[in-house]
Amino acid sequence: MEKILTIVQIVISVLLATAILLQNRGAGLGSTFGGDFGGYYTKRGFEKFLFSATVVLGVLFLGVAAALIYLTSKGV
C-alpha cells in the first residue's frame, strides 16, 4: 500500500510542479506571448482551469502525504 501511495505522490508532485511553472505570476497568459494589460482581470479559460487544477493537486498532495505519514507511523 505504501508503494502505491508513494508512486501516486510522485505523479501528483510532477503534475503540481508543472501546473505551478505554467502559471505566470502577476500577468495573464496573454502576456506570456507579448501582450500586457497591466490591470486587474479575472481568470478565464485555461488560466482558470490551471488555477483550479493547482489547488486540487495541492490538496491531493497534502492528503497523500498525510496518509503516508499515518501508515508509516502505524508500521502497516
DOVEX-321788 format. One record per residue: x, y, z of N, C-alpha, C, CB in turn; residue in three letters; residue number from 1. Coordinates in Angstrom, 1 decimal. Glycine has a CB too. Layout:
BEGIN
X|Y|Z|X|Y|Z|X|Y|Z|X|Y|Z|ALA|NUM
...
END
This chain:
BEGIN
0.8|-1.2|0.0|0.0|0.0|0.0|0.9|1.3|0.0|-0.9|0.0|1.2|MET|1
2.0|1.2|0.7|2.9|2.4|0.8|3.5|2.6|-0.5|3.9|2.1|1.9|GLU|2
3.8|1.6|-1.3|4.5|1.7|-2.6|3.5|2.4|-3.6|4.9|0.4|-3.2|LYS|3
2.2|2.0|-3.5|1.2|2.6|-4.4|1.1|4.1|-4.1|-0.1|1.9|-4.3|ILE|4
1.0|4.4|-2.8|0.8|5.8|-2.4|2.1|6.6|-2.7|0.5|5.9|-0.9|LEU|5
3.2|6.0|-2.6|4.5|6.7|-3.0|4.5|7.1|-4.4|5.7|5.9|-2.6|THR|6
4.1|6.1|-5.3|4.0|6.4|-6.7|3.0|7.4|-7.0|3.7|5.1|-7.5|ILE|7
1.8|7.4|-6.4|0.8|8.4|-6.6|1.3|9.8|-6.2|-0.5|8.0|-5.8|VAL|8
2.0|9.8|-5.1|2.6|11.1|-4.6|3.6|11.7|-5.6|3.2|11.0|-3.2|GLN|9
4.4|10.8|-6.2|5.4|11.3|-7.2|4.7|11.8|-8.4|6.3|10.1|-7.6|ILE|10
3.7|11.1|-8.9|3.0|11.6|-10.1|2.3|12.9|-9.8|1.9|10.6|-10.5|VAL|11
1.6|13.0|-8.6|1.0|14.3|-8.2|2.0|15.4|-8.1|0.2|14.1|-6.9|ILE|12
3.2|15.1|-7.5|4.2|16.2|-7.4|4.7|16.7|-8.7|5.3|15.7|-6.5|SER|13
4.8|15.8|-9.7|5.3|16.2|-11.0|4.2|17.1|-11.7|5.6|15.0|-11.9|VAL|14
2.9|16.7|-11.6|1.8|17.4|-12.1|1.7|18.8|-11.4|0.5|16.7|-12.0|LEU|15
1.9|18.8|-10.1|1.8|20.1|-9.4|2.9|21.0|-9.8|1.8|19.8|-7.9|LEU|16
4.1|20.5|-9.9|5.2|21.4|-10.3|5.0|21.9|-11.7|6.5|20.6|-10.2|ALA|17
4.5|21.1|-12.6|4.2|21.6|-13.9|3.1|22.6|-13.9|3.8|20.4|-14.8|THR|18
2.1|22.4|-13.2|1.0|23.4|-13.1|1.5|24.7|-12.5|-0.2|22.9|-12.3|ALA|19
2.3|24.7|-11.5|2.8|25.9|-10.9|3.8|26.7|-11.9|3.6|25.6|-9.6|ILE|20
4.6|25.9|-12.6|5.5|26.5|-13.6|4.8|27.1|-14.8|6.5|25.5|-14.0|LEU|21
3.6|26.6|-15.1|2.9|27.1|-16.3|2.2|28.5|-15.9|1.9|26.1|-16.7|LEU|22
2.0|28.7|-14.7|1.4|30.0|-14.3|2.5|31.1|-14.3|0.8|29.9|-12.9|GLN|23
2.0|32.2|-14.9|2.9|33.4|-15.0|2.5|34.4|-13.9|2.9|34.0|-16.4|ASN|24
3.3|34.6|-12.9|2.9|35.4|-11.7|2.8|36.9|-12.2|3.9|35.3|-10.6|ARG|25
1.7|37.5|-11.8|1.5|38.9|-12.0|1.0|39.3|-13.4|2.7|39.6|-11.7|GLY|26
0.8|38.3|-14.2|0.3|38.6|-15.6|-0.5|37.5|-16.1|1.6|38.8|-16.5|ALA|27
-1.3|37.8|-17.1|-2.2|36.8|-17.7|-1.4|35.9|-18.7|-3.4|37.5|-18.4|GLY|28
-2.1|34.9|-19.1|-1.5|34.0|-20.1|-1.2|34.7|-21.4|-2.4|32.8|-20.3|LEU|29
-1.9|35.8|-21.7|-1.7|36.5|-22.9|-0.4|37.3|-22.9|-2.8|37.5|-23.2|GLY|30
0.0|37.7|-21.7|1.3|38.5|-21.7|2.5|37.6|-21.8|1.4|39.2|-20.3|SER|31
2.3|36.3|-21.7|3.4|35.3|-21.9|3.8|35.4|-23.4|3.0|33.9|-21.6|THR|32
2.9|35.7|-24.2|3.2|35.8|-25.7|3.3|37.2|-26.2|2.1|35.0|-26.4|PHE|33
3.5|38.2|-25.3|3.8|39.5|-25.8|2.8|40.6|-25.4|3.9|39.5|-27.2|GLY|34
1.5|40.3|-25.1|0.5|41.3|-24.8|0.5|41.5|-23.3|-0.9|40.9|-25.3|GLY|35
0.4|42.8|-22.9|0.4|43.1|-21.4|-0.7|44.1|-21.2|1.7|43.6|-21.0|ASP|36
-1.7|43.8|-20.3|-2.7|44.7|-19.9|-2.3|45.6|-18.8|-4.0|43.9|-19.6|PHE|37
-1.7|45.0|-17.8|-1.2|45.8|-16.6|-2.3|46.1|-15.6|-0.6|47.0|-17.1|GLY|38
-3.5|45.7|-15.7|-4.6|46.0|-14.8|-5.2|44.7|-14.2|-5.6|46.8|-15.5|GLY|39
-6.2|44.9|-13.5|-6.9|43.8|-12.8|-7.8|43.0|-13.9|-7.8|44.2|-11.7|TYR|40
-7.8|41.7|-13.8|-8.6|40.9|-14.7|-9.1|39.7|-14.0|-7.8|40.6|-16.0|TYR|41
-10.0|39.0|-14.5|-10.5|37.8|-14.0|-9.9|36.6|-14.8|-12.0|37.7|-13.9|THR|42
-9.7|35.5|-14.2|-9.1|34.4|-14.9|-10.2|33.8|-15.7|-8.5|33.3|-13.9|LYS|43
-9.9|33.4|-16.9|-10.8|32.8|-17.9|-10.1|31.7|-18.6|-11.3|33.9|-18.9|ARG|44
-10.9|30.8|-19.0|-10.4|29.7|-19.9|-9.4|28.8|-19.2|-9.9|30.2|-21.1|GLY|45
-8.3|28.7|-19.9|-7.2|27.8|-19.5|-6.6|28.3|-18.2|-6.1|27.8|-20.5|PHE|46
-6.5|29.6|-17.9|-5.9|30.1|-16.7|-6.8|29.7|-15.5|-5.8|31.7|-16.7|GLU|47
-8.1|29.8|-15.7|-9.0|29.4|-14.6|-8.8|27.9|-14.3|-10.4|29.7|-14.9|LYS|48
-8.8|27.1|-15.4|-8.6|25.6|-15.2|-7.3|25.3|-14.5|-8.7|25.0|-16.6|PHE|49
-6.2|26.0|-15.0|-4.9|25.8|-14.4|-4.8|26.1|-12.9|-3.8|26.6|-15.2|LEU|50
-5.5|27.2|-12.5|-5.5|27.7|-11.1|-6.3|26.6|-10.3|-6.2|29.0|-11.0|PHE|51
-7.4|26.2|-10.8|-8.2|25.2|-10.1|-7.5|23.9|-10.0|-9.6|25.0|-10.8|SER|52
-6.8|23.5|-11.0|-6.1|22.2|-11.0|-4.9|22.3|-10.0|-5.5|21.9|-12.4|ALA|53
-4.3|23.5|-9.9|-3.2|23.6|-9.0|-3.7|23.5|-7.5|-2.5|25.0|-9.1|THR|54
-4.8|24.0|-7.3|-5.4|23.9|-5.9|-5.8|22.5|-5.6|-6.7|24.8|-5.8|VAL|55
-6.4|21.8|-6.5|-6.8|20.4|-6.3|-5.6|19.5|-6.2|-7.7|19.9|-7.5|VAL|56
-4.6|19.7|-7.0|-3.4|18.9|-6.9|-2.7|19.2|-5.6|-2.4|19.2|-8.1|LEU|57
-2.7|20.4|-5.1|-2.0|20.7|-3.8|-2.8|20.0|-2.7|-2.0|22.2|-3.6|GLY|58
-4.1|20.0|-2.7|-4.9|19.3|-1.6|-4.6|17.8|-1.7|-6.4|19.6|-1.8|VAL|59
-4.6|17.3|-2.9|-4.3|15.8|-3.1|-2.9|15.5|-2.6|-4.5|15.4|-4.5|LEU|60
-2.0|16.3|-2.9|-0.6|16.1|-2.4|-0.5|16.0|-0.9|0.4|17.2|-3.0|PHE|61
-1.2|17.0|-0.3|-1.2|17.0|1.2|-1.9|15.8|1.8|-1.8|18.3|1.7|LEU|62
-3.0|15.4|1.1|-3.8|14.2|1.6|-3.0|12.9|1.5|-5.0|14.1|0.8|GLY|63
-2.3|12.8|0.4|-1.5|11.6|0.2|-0.3|11.6|1.2|-0.9|11.4|-1.2|VAL|64
0.3|12.7|1.4|1.4|12.9|2.3|1.0|12.5|3.8|2.0|14.3|2.3|ALA|65
-0.2|13.0|4.1|-0.7|12.7|5.5|-1.0|11.2|5.6|-2.0|13.5|5.8|ALA|66
-1.6|10.6|4.5|-1.8|9.1|4.6|-0.5|8.3|4.7|-2.6|8.7|3.3|ALA|67
0.5|8.8|4.0|1.8|8.1|4.1|2.4|8.2|5.5|2.8|8.6|3.0|LEU|68
2.3|9.4|6.1|2.8|9.6|7.4|2.0|8.7|8.4|2.7|11.0|7.9|ILE|69
0.7|8.6|8.2|-0.1|7.8|9.1|0.2|6.3|9.0|-1.6|8.0|8.8|TYR|70
0.4|5.8|7.7|0.7|4.4|7.5|2.1|4.1|8.0|0.6|4.1|6.0|LEU|71
3.1|4.9|7.8|4.4|4.6|8.3|4.5|4.7|9.8|5.4|5.5|7.6|THR|72
3.7|5.5|10.4|3.8|5.6|11.9|3.1|4.4|12.5|3.1|6.9|12.4|SER|73
2.2|3.8|11.9|1.5|2.6|12.4|2.3|1.3|12.1|0.1|2.4|11.8|LYS|74
3.2|1.4|11.1|4.0|0.3|10.8|3.3|-0.8|9.9|4.6|-0.3|12.0|GLY|75
2.3|-0.3|9.2|1.5|-1.3|8.4|2.2|-1.7|7.2|0.1|-0.6|8.0|VAL|76
END
